[in-house]
């Protein structure tokens, strides 16, 4: 029984860590796309794109620290 419990915990941790990569890539790609779109509409290239990419990176790190906090609380 305890082996199955440890196995489930490992899978849970791997799922959380794996989803972080997708979250980070999605936030940065979303920032790039939104910034590029707004730059074209408002003729402000490349400033809004850079701003939204930085915002995506900052959001990713916030999610990273939330993940670390959750994993340390579970242990």
C-alpha positions as CSV (number, residue, x, y, z in Angstrom):
1,X,0.0,0.0,0.0
2,X,2.7,2.5,0.9
3,X,4.5,1.9,-2.4
4,X,1.4,2.9,-4.3
5,X,1.0,6.0,-2.2
6,X,4.6,7.0,-2.9
7,X,4.1,6.3,-6.6
8,X,1.0,8.5,-6.7
9,X,2.9,11.3,-4.9
10,X,5.7,11.1,-7.5
11,X,3.2,11.3,-10.4
12,X,1.5,14.2,-8.7
13,X,4.8,16.1,-8.4
14,X,5.8,15.3,-11.9
15,X,2.5,16.6,-13.2
16,X,2.9,19.9,-11.3
17,X,6.4,20.4,-12.5
18,X,5.5,19.5,-16.1
19,X,2.6,21.9,-16.1
20,X,4.8,24.7,-14.9
21,X,6.8,24.5,-18.2
22,X,3.6,24.8,-20.2
23,X,2.4,27.7,-18.0
24,X,5.7,29.6,-18.5
25,X,5.8,29.0,-22.2
26,X,2.2,30.0,-22.6
27,X,2.5,33.2,-20.6
28,X,5.6,34.3,-22.5
29,X,4.0,33.4,-25.9
30,X,0.8,35.1,-25.0
31,X,2.7,38.2,-24.0
32,X,4.6,38.2,-27.3
33,X,1.4,37.8,-29.3
34,X,-0.6,40.4,-27.4
35,X,2.3,42.9,-27.5
36,X,2.9,42.4,-31.2
37,X,-0.8,42.8,-32.0
38,X,-1.0,46.0,-30.0
39,X,2.3,47.3,-31.4
40,X,0.9,46.9,-34.9
41,X,-2.4,48.6,-34.0
42,X,-0.8,51.5,-32.1
43,X,2.5,51.8,-34.0
44,X,4.6,51.5,-30.9
45,X,7.0,48.7,-31.9
46,X,8.7,47.0,-30.0
47,X,7.7,48.6,-26.6
48,X,4.4,46.9,-25.9
49,X,5.7,43.5,-27.0
50,X,8.7,43.8,-24.6
51,X,6.4,45.0,-21.8
52,X,4.0,42.1,-22.2
53,X,6.8,39.6,-22.5
54,X,8.3,40.9,-19.2
55,X,4.8,40.7,-17.7
56,X,4.5,37.1,-18.8
57,X,7.9,36.3,-17.3
58,X,7.0,37.9,-14.0
59,X,3.7,36.0,-13.9
60,X,5.6,32.8,-14.6
61,X,7.9,33.4,-11.7
62,X,5.0,34.1,-9.4
63,X,3.5,30.8,-10.4
64,X,6.8,29.1,-9.9
65,X,7.0,30.4,-6.3
66,X,3.4,29.3,-5.7
67,X,4.3,25.8,-6.9
68,X,7.4,25.6,-4.7
69,X,5.4,26.8,-1.7
70,X,2.7,24.1,-2.4
71,X,5.3,21.4,-2.9
72,X,7.1,22.3,0.4
73,X,3.8,22.4,2.3
74,X,2.8,19.0,1.0
75,X,6.1,17.5,2.1
